[in-house]
Amino acid sequence: MAQELWKFPLRLRNLSLLKTPLIKEGIAGTPYEVIGQRGRCRLLKFSPSIGIHPSGEAIFVTPSLINRYYILDLYKGCSFIEDLVDHGHTVYLLDWGAPREQDRFATLEDHILNWHTWAYELALTSFGATKIHLFGQCIGGTFATLFAALNPNKIKSLLLLTSPIDFHVEGTFYQWANESNINLEQMADVWGNIRHDFLNQTFKMLTPLGGVRQWQSLLKLSWDKEFVKKYAAINSWVGDNINFPGLTYKKFIQELYIENRLIQNEFYLGDRLVDLKMIKAPVLCFYALGDIIVPAQSSLAIKEYAPNVEEVALGGGHIGCVISGKHQQKFWSEVENWLTNTREVEYAS
Amino acid sequence: MRVSLKKKMWQRGLDLTENTLESLYRDKSFLKLSSMSLNMNLWLKKAYGKNVQWFLKGLDLPNDEKHLVLLESLHQLESQNDANEDRIKELEKEIVNLKVLIKRPQPTSRIRKKQTSATA
């Protein structure tokens, strides 16, 4: 007990810092410029700093539609985007923005065929290339896969991080989508956009005592300023929820989670069939061993369709694999190796 | 009691609670019940522009009307869930009866009418 006494003033200082805005400084801090805006969506460009030799590679990032994008750019030293830029890559990121009232009518087709296509074309023009790498996280990865299947010639390689492809792999979400009897039509009709507190509660129900355990860790490690800083940043991101466009949610849950049409080659965007076998670019598929939101088998289903898939297992859970110091190092270095190797293969051919 | 033992017991208690809640959330009956409650909430909001919480507090409506709202939402849910026809007919009958009851003039107004006619 006496050995722990020296930590007491540190605990007091760090816990009081939690109450100040200072602790949240630097969140989503990698500099960018907005190179286009359409509706609520913005295309952000992150360029390598002066003094860093450009690698000649660009990567287009499709974040998840459920949360804000900055889980990929949490703060300096804990940012996937910062790591890419530091290695000389140019990053284009489609920020979906927060759905407005009128976005209740935005369909999945609007998201993929309109906004994603517009942003990707703009990125190609901005970078002056005919194809670049495409990266997607969580359902952003599913969106990226849909886009890649419809535009196979524009993709240099496809990188997926914990992205669901087969929606009928045994997991809690699969069970909830298929065994509960929620009237999706009525939900979209009444709420318009699906309320963020409903979505947040759904995620909380996956680990019912997650909040208690977080407090427990905070009390235990509150003497460590770095831990408290990360805790504040993650909580800030978790609390910064956005609604989900109503009609998009309805189609996403009904046709993908319940009917699992994508892997049955029966999924249409407008009148266009999404055929996963059209993906010819090499695919790097990351899955997290402790992921209870997207089980590994759900992500790995892409192997059945794309000819050239490399898989990488990461430690941690759905979010832990991106933000935990140990796991993110592996994730970042695998992405870096992949970008370097694809460049070498390209030069060789 | 030793600190480490206390810690172990706390941890064990947390694990046990979490496991219990997790299995509850995956239970079929719980899922049916919670989705039914959500559907009912949504239906009420659609029909009356209010949440079910508002309805249950029910400060703005007389008792008979509250009962009517409940019966109507039950009727909709039972129809959606393909309940047996007798049950649905029974609910419909109750709804009609209640509507008639609500429309009937209240006893107080009748007394007042009588009084005014007597003075005339």
Interface residues (C-beta under 8 A of the other chain):
Chain A: T172 Q175 W176 E179 S180 N181 I182 N183 Q186 M187 D189 V190 W191 M205 T207 P208 L209 V212 R213 Q216
Chain B: L14 T17 E18 L21 E22 Y25 R26 K28 L31 K32 S34 S35 M36 L38 N39 L42 W43 K45 K46 Q80 N81
